[in-house]
Amino acid sequence: MISKEVIEKIFDAVRIEDVVSDFVSLKRRGVNMIGLCPFHKEKTPSFYVSPAKNIYKCFGCGKGGNSVDFVMEHEKFTYPEALRYLAKKYHIEIEEQEQTAEEIASMNERESLFHLTAFAHAFFQEQLHQTDEGRSIGLSYLNERSIRADIIQKFQLGYSPEIWDAFTKKALANGYKKEFLEKTGLSIFKDDKAYDRFRGRIMFPIHGISGRVVGFGGRIMDKEKSPAKYVNSPESDIYHKSNLLYGLYLARTEISRKNICYLTEGYMDVISMHQAGIENVVASSGTSLTTEQIKLIKRFTPNITILYDGDAAGIKASFRGIDMILEEGMNVRIVLFPDGHDPDSFARERTGDEVKHFLDENARDFITFKADLLLKDTHNDPIALSQVVGAIINSISLIPNQITRELYVRQCADMMKMEEATVMNQLNQYRRKQYQEKRKREQQQIPPEDNSWQTIVSKPTTVQPLTPIVDKDKDLKERELVRLLVLYGSQEMKCMVENEQQRPEEVSILVTDYILNVLENEQMPYENRPFIDQFENSSYKQIVQFFSEGRKIGQIPTYDSLKNHPEKAIRELVIDLISNPYSVSDGWENKRIFTKTEAEQLNFACEHALLCFQSNLVGKKLQQIEQQLLQLDSSDEQKQNLFLDQYLFFTDIKKRIAEFLNRTEMVD
């Protein structure tokens, strides 16, 4: 048990910002600090730390508390475990009363695994430094690799002896249960015999982000006895390799301070880089990169540089992992070491300054690196070249930030000597496909509603349905306006306006004039940009600009002229817009049921499309205000009130648009 006096001493010593910054990259914002919440997935920070109040609070998921609460929630510690962790961090000595047999028995299984792993950790270190076998084999090997004594101590390296069951016997003799030895994978039991999994290996302890040892990696010394150069702990309740990065516990502070993380493959890569003075480095330990590992790095920095040896096949195999990094919105660069070198060998043969200079000078943007690497294999083969272009554009399409995507599109078009519009069109196709696949996955996870009790009666309508508009896909709302311009831009439509006597009067107006009068002359409240500048899809915006420029000189484009446009991307897009696989069946007319065509109800179609477009902009504005409120210092009441007023204002606009859209959609 921990005494009350010691607990008070711990609470007096801890600083919430110190504790949280071990796990989350924090930035100062006024009197508070802010970062990405470690307890739920988010892209915009809503996690606040108040040094003055010594508390944390996430306005996204609602979690909050003090330093002990944070450690308990993040590391899944019990209250005493969290106190011990903080006491160790602040060098506070804990004098505990001796535990009773009942208290020991009540220790949960997970904690038992941690205790056993800590025991193994101490055993392996002792074997390396205090036994003849450990010094003659283990230390000799590390010395041959030029690993300094302080680095061996820093990474707490160890050695497992050649004897079949040396560790297992020691653990059983110290009261550790066979079932826990099996669950941690430290021992293997077969035919009433026990074997040490890691016998005859240099031991690399793997730490969780809080510093506790959760597993091990072992490097074989006698290659003739085992084909596996490295063996890792199996999955257990405390060791999940997809959620861990080797060296992150030691690197996290430096990653945050330098605002960049170097990613390598192996244990020795990390160790040699540390010895060269480069400490913001981690390793995936030879496994394929996972989303969880990427998010671990993202907690501390959005910038990642991947270090590769010259193996082209291995690099290509890792492209999927890099695409996952791009998808998380991170900035990826690549460093390729000279032939015959990996990060380990390169760092051991050079000074720290030379290694740092090499990394700075040779870090390349991933997209251009990927293009150069893949283009070498095309040999001017058009089919192979088109596949390379597709692979590069697909990687660009995964980047969440629109500005970054467009910059890469320009770069890609220049590298491939292609029209920028062609690249953008292909990119948009990829993004649409990705969105559709995401929606399909989401729908598969949601059980359909049981509508078996309903009787669905189909009846003919006098209004031909418009092209469907999906609320969650902004491209479709922009697309609908562009489609109407392309199909009917030079046609006249009837609309109601007020005459000089302020009475409604029906007049004829070109569809182009009707749509562009709104897009060019109206704008969002509190903004100085007309609607025409708020198109996010660059291809659609380009076509709208064609109509705007044509209107100024009295030559409004037609879909006939556009579908023959010199730019292939424009042609393909226009053809896609005007193509419709559906038509009204002649059967309705045979039954003397006549439907109106879209061309006969242009007023409705254009008004509906403009309102949907504006509703989407208002929705984005509301999201923006929500984020501004989350990021705002809670003490700034004046700005809070300003943003709340804007939020209510735009909520009212969205409600009125929705009401009008509901009325228009009920027209028969």
N, C-alpha and C positions, 0 to 999 in steps of 0.2 A: 504494500500500500504506500502511496505517496502522501507525505504529511501535508497538512493545510498550509504550513509556513512555506514549504517548498513550492506549492502551487501558486501562492501569492507572489513569490519571488519570480516565478516564470512569467506570470501575467505582467508584472512590473517591467520585466526586461524586454519582452517581445515587442517588435514594431511590425505592424500589419503589412506595411509596404515591403519590408525585407522578406517576410515569409511568403507573400504572394508572388513577389518578383522571382522567386526560385522556380516558379512554375508558369508564370504568365508574363509576357512582355508588356510593361506598363509605360504609359506616357503621361507627363504632367499636364493637367488641365485645370488652371486656377489653383484652388487650394486642394483639389482632389487629383487622383490619378485614374486612368482609364485604360482598358484593354479588352481583348476578346475573351468572352466568358469560357472557362474551361469545362463548364458543366452542361452546356448545350451548344449545338451547332449554330454559328452566326458569322456573318461577313462584316457587319458593322458593329463596332464596339458598343456594348451596353453594360459592361462590367465596371463598377466604380469601386475605388479604394479610398477611404478617408483616413489619412494619417492622423488628423486632429482627433477624430473619434475612435481611431484604432479598430475600424470595422470595414467589411466589404459588403457590397450589395449589387446584385445583377437585376437590372430593370427589364431584362428580357425573360428570364426563367423564374425570377423571384427569389433565388437563393441568396442568403446573406448571413452574417454572423461575425465572430471575432477570429483571432488567429487559430485557436484550437478547433473551432468549428470548420475553418477552411481546410486544415490538415486532415481532420476526420472525414470530411466530405470528399476531398480530392484523393486521398490515399486509402480510403476505406478503413481507417484506423479506429480502434476503440478509444475512449476518452483517455485512459492511462497511456496507451501507445502514443497518442498525439502529444501528451505532456512530456513523455520521454524524448520524443523527437525534438521538440522545441528546447528542452533542457540541454540536450546534446548540442544543438545549434548555437545556444548562447552560453555554453560551457558552465552550466549550472549542475552541481553535483546533487544527485538524488540518493538519499539514504532511505531505503525501503525496508519495511518490516518483512521478516521471512514469511513466505507464502505457506499456507497450510496445504495438506494433501488434497483437500476439497477444492481449493483455489487452483491448484495445479491441474487437477482433473477437469475443471471447468474451462480450461483454456481451449479455444475453438481450434478446429482442424487447420484453418488457414494460418493461424499464428504458430501452430506446431510445425508447419512446413517452413515458415520463416526461421524458426529457431534451429531446425535441422540444417537448413541451408547456411545459416551463420556458423554453425558448428563445422560444417564441411569447409567453408571458406577459411576458417582459422586452421583447420587440419592441413589443407593444401599449402598454405603459407609456411606453416611450420616445417612441412616436408621439404620445401624448396630451400629454406635458409638454415635448417638445423639438422639435416641428415646428410650422410656422405653421398647417398644416391642422388638426392636433390641437388646438392652442390656440384657433383661431378657431371651430371647429365643436364639437369634443368638450367642451373645458373651458367654452366659452360655454353649451352646453346644460346642463351640470351646475350652473353658476353660476345659470342661470335657474331651476333646480329648487331653489335655495338649499342645495345640498350643500356643506358646508364642506371646506376643503383637507385638514384632518386626517382627515375621514371618507373622502375620495377616496383618501388614502394608506392608511388602515386596510383598506379593501376592495380595494386594489390595482387600481383601475379603469384601463382603457386605451382605446385607440382604434385601429381598423383603417382605413387610408386608402382613399380612393375608387378608387385605381388597381387595375385588374383583378387583377394578380398581384404586388403589391408584397411581400407576405410570402413567397409561394412562391419568388420569385427569391432573396430574402435567405436563406431556409432552404436551398435547393439550393446556393447559393454557399458556405454554411458546412458543407457535407458531409452534410446530412440527406437520407436516401433518399426517393425518390418514394413507395415502398410505405408508409412510415411516415406521410408527409403524407396519403396517402389513408386509412389506417386510423384516424388521429386525426380525420379529417374536416376538417382545417384547409385542405386544398386539394382542388380538384376537377379531374380531368384528363379532357378530352373532345376527341376529334378532334385529338390532338397539341397541344392548347392547355391552359394551366393557368389556373385561376381561384381567387381567394381566397374561401372560403365567407363570410367575415364582412366583406367590404369595405364601407366607408362606415358602420360601426356603432360605437357605444359598447360596450366590451368589459367583461363581468363575469366574472372568473375564478371557477371553481367548485372549491372545495377539498375534498379528502377529509378525513376526521375527523382525520388525522394532520397536515394542513396542506399537503400537496403538491397542486399544481394538477392536476386530472384532466380538465378540460374547460372550455368557455366558453359563455356566453350573450351574444348580441349584439343591441343595439337599433338599428334602422334610424334614420338621420337624415333621409333623403329618402323620405318615405312614397310619393311618386309612382312610385318606381323598384321598389318591392317591396310586395306586399300583406301580407307577414309582418312584423308589428311586431317580434317577437323570433324569433331563430333560435338553436337550441342545438346543441352538438356531437352527432354521431351516436353510437350505442353503439359501444364499443370494448373492448379488453382492460382498459383502466384506467378507463373511464367507463361506469357503469351507473346511469342516472338514477333507476331504481326503488329503488336502494340509497343514494341521496344526498339530503341536505337542504341547501339553500343557506343559508349562514351558521352551520351547526352548529359548524364548527371554531372560530369566534369566540365562539359563544354557550354552548358546553358547560359551561364553568366557572360561568357566571352562572346557567344553568338548574339546575345541581346546588345552587348556593348558595341561590337563591330557591325551589327546589323547585317550579317551575312553568315550562312552556314555552308561549310564544305562537306559534301557527302562522298564517302568512299565505300569500298566493299568489305574490307576485312579488318580484323582486330589489329594486326601489325601496321596497317596503313594509318590507323588513328594514333597508335603509340608513337610511331616514327615522326608523324607530323607534330605531335605534342613536343617531342624531344627537339624538333627544329624551331620550337617557339610558336607554332601555329596551333592554338588551342580551341578554336571555334570549328571543330571537325567531329563528325560522327560517322558510323558505319551501319549499313543495313545487314551486316553479318552474312553476306552471301545469299540472302533471300530476295525474292522479288519485292519491289517497293510496294507498300500498301497505303491505302488512304489514311489509316490511323497514324502511320509513321509520318506521313506528309503533314498531317494536322499537328503532330507533336512539334515539328520544326516551325510551323506557321505561328505557334504560340509565341515564339521568340523573335522571328524575323520573316518578312515576305520574300527574302532573297536567298536563293540557293544556287551553289555552284557545284556541279558534279565532276568528280575527278576520275578520269578513265586512263587505263593503259592503252596500248595500240591495237587491241583486239577488236577489229571491225565487227566481227560476228557478235561478240558480246555486247557491243554498243547498240547494234541494231535490235538485239533481243530486249534491251532495256527501254526502247522507245515508248512502249505502252506505259511504263511507269512515269516517264517524263510527261506524257500526255496527261496523266492523272495530276501531276504537279501543276501544269498549266490550267487544268480545269478548276483547281482550287484558287486560281487567281494569283499564283506566285510567279516571281520573275526567275527564269532559269537560264543559267549560263553553263558552258562546258569547258573543261580544261583537258586537253589530250596530251599525255606524256610521251616523250620520245620512245621509239621502238626499243623493246627490251627493258623498259622501266615501268614500274607501277608507283603509286605514291610512297610506298614503303622504301623501295630501293632508291628512288630519286631523292627522298628526304635524307636518307642515311649518307649519301655521297656528297651532299652539299651543305653549305652553311644555312642558317635560318634566313638570313637576308637574301641569299640566292633563291631559296625556295619561294619566299614571299614575292620577290620580283618576278619569278617565272609565272606564278599564279596570276599576278596582276596583268602581266603583259600578254598572257595567252588565253585568258578567259574570253570565250566567244559566245555570242548570242545563240541560243539553241536552234532557232529556226534556220538561220544561215548555216550553222554547223550541220544540221540534218540535210539541208539541201545539197551542200557540197559533198557530203559523204555518199548520199544516194545517187547523185548525178554521175559519180565516177563509174557506176555500174551500168549506165544506160547505153553507152557506146553509140549515141545518136540514134538509137532505136526509138521511133515515135511512140510505140505502144509502151515500152518501158518508161519513156520520158513522161507520158501522160499519167502513168501510175505513180511516179515520183511526185509530180505536181499535185495529184490528188491526195497523197499522203501528207504533203506539207500543208496544203490548204485545210485538210481535216484537223491537223494540229492547231492551226490558227483559229479555226472555228470553235475550239474548246475554250479559248480565252474569254472570261466573262466581261472584261472591260472593253467597251466598244471602241474607244479611242485607240487603245493598244492594238486591237484587231485591225483597224483601218490602216494604222501605220505599217503593220506587218503585211497587209495586202499590197500596199504600194511597193514595199521592199521585195515581196515575192514576185510581183508583176515585172519589176525591173530586172530581177535575177533571171527570170525565165523568158524575158523578152516577150511578154504577153500584154494584152490590154488589161488595164486595171479593172475595168468593168466586168471582163470575163472572169477574172479571179474572184471578184466580189459576188458575182452571180452564183458561182460554184460554192463559195463559202456559205451563202444564204441557203442553198439547197441542203448542205450538210447540217446547218443549224436547224432548219425545219425538220429534217429527218431525226435529229437528236431530240428535238422537242416532242415529236410524235412518239418516239420510242419511250421517252420519259413518261409521257401521259399514259401510254399503254401499260407501262409497269405499274404506275400509280393506280390505274383502274383495275388491274389484276389483283391488287392487294385489297381493294374495297369490294366486299360482297354486294352483288346487285340487289336492289330493292325487290321485294316480293310483290309483283303486280298481278298475281294470278287471279285475284278477286275482281279485277277491273275488266270491263268489256270495252274493247277499243273499237270504235266505229269510224271508218274512213269515209269522208264525204268530200266531193269536189269543192274547190274554193274558186272564187271569182278573181283572186289575186295570185299571180304566179309567184312562188316563193323567191326571195332574193338569195344571192349567194350567201351561204351561212357565214356568220361572224362569230368567232370564238372569243369570249371575253378575255381569256388569259393569254391570247396571242396577239401582241400589238401589231405584228407584221400584217395580219389579216385585215385590220382596220385601216391601215395605210393602203394596203393592196386594193381594198374595195373602192376607195376614192380614185385611185389611179386607173382601175378597171373601167369605172364610169367615164373618166376623161377619155381614155383610149377608144372605148366603144361609141360614145355619144357626144364627144367634145364639141363637134361642129353642128350638132342638132339643136333645134329649138325646143324649149319646154315651157309650160305654163306655170306661172306662180302668182301669188297674190301680194300686192304692194299697196301702200297708202298713197293716194293721189294728193293733189294740192289741197283738196277739201278734207284731208285726213280720213278719207273713206277707202275701204278695201277695193282694189281694182285688179282684175286679171290682166297680166301682160305676158308677152313672149320674150324669152331671154335664152341666149345660148347656154348650154350646159357648162361650157368652159367658163363663161362669165359668172354664172351662178356660183360655181365651186370656188373659183379663184378670188371672187369678191370677198368671200369669207376667209380663205386661207391667207390672202395678202393684206387684208385691211383689218382683220380682227386679231386679238392677241389675248393671252392669258392675263388675268388681273395680277398685279404686282410684278409683271415681267414686261420687258421691252422688245420681245421677239414675236413677230407675227407667226401664225400657225404654220405657214409654209416652211419656216426655218426649223420646225420641231419634228420633222420626219426623221426617224432613226435609221430606216432602211435607205442606204445611199442610192440604190438603183431606182427605187420608187421616187425619191426626191429628184433624181436627175430627169425622169420623165415629166414630173410636174413642172420643172424648170423649162423644159421644152415648150410646154403649153403656155407658160407665163411669157417667155420670150416671143413665141409665135403670135400671141395676142397683141403684143405691143406693136408689131409690124403688120398686123392684119392677116397673118397666115397661120391659122390654127392647124396644128398637125392632125392628120387623120390616121386611123389605124392601118390604112393601106400604105401610107407613107412610112409609118413607124415600123411596120413589119418588114419593110425593105431597107431599114436603116443600115448605114455602112458598118456600124459596130455590131458584131455578132451577138454580144451579150444583150444589147437592146432588142435585137430581133427576137432572140429566144424568149426574153421576158414578155414582150408584147404578144407573141404567139401563145405563150402560156396563159396570159391574161384573157385573151379573147376566145380561148378554147373552152368548151363546155360539153361534157359527155352526155348531158341530159337534154331532153326536148319534150315538149308537150305531146302527148299521144293523140292521134286522130280519133281515137275512140270516144273522147269527150265530145268532140264536135258531132260525131254520128248520133250521140245521145242528146244533141242540141244543148250541151252544156259548154258554154264558151268561157275561156279564161283570158284575162288581160295579159299582154306581154309586158316585159320590163320596159320596153321602149314606150309603151302607152301610159306608164306611170312613173315617168322620170322625176317628177316633182317629189313624189314620195321616196323614191330610191335615193336621190341626191340628199334630201333633207335627213333621211335616216342615216346615211353614211357619214355625213358631216357631224351629226350628233354623236354617233359611236366614236368617231375620231376624237372629238372634244371630250367625251366622257373618259376615254383612255388617258388623255393628257391630265385631266382633273384627278384621276386615280393616282397617276404618278406623282402629281403635286402633293396629294395627301400623304403618300408614302414618304416623300421628301420631308414634309413638315414633321411627321412622326419621328423620323431619324434625327431631325434638328432638336426636337424636344428631348429625345434620349441623350443626345450629346451635350445638352445645355447644362451649365452649372446650376444646381438646384437653388442656389441663393439668388440667381438673377431673375427676380420676379417680373421685372419690366418686359424682358424678352419672352418669358414664359407666357405672359398675357398676350403679347403681340402674336406669337405663334398660335396660341389657342384661338384667338379671334380669326386668324387666317384659316385655321382648321375648320372652324364652324362655318365660315363663309363658303369654303370649297365643298364642304359636306352638303350644304344646302343646294349649291349648284348641281352637284352630282345627283342629288335626290330629285331635283326638278327635271334634269335630263332623263333620268330613269323613268320617271312618271310619264314623260312625253313619249319616250320610246315604247313603253308598254301600251300606250294608247294607239300609236301608229301600227304596232304589230297586231292589233286586234281588228284592224280595218278589213272588211270583207269586200 
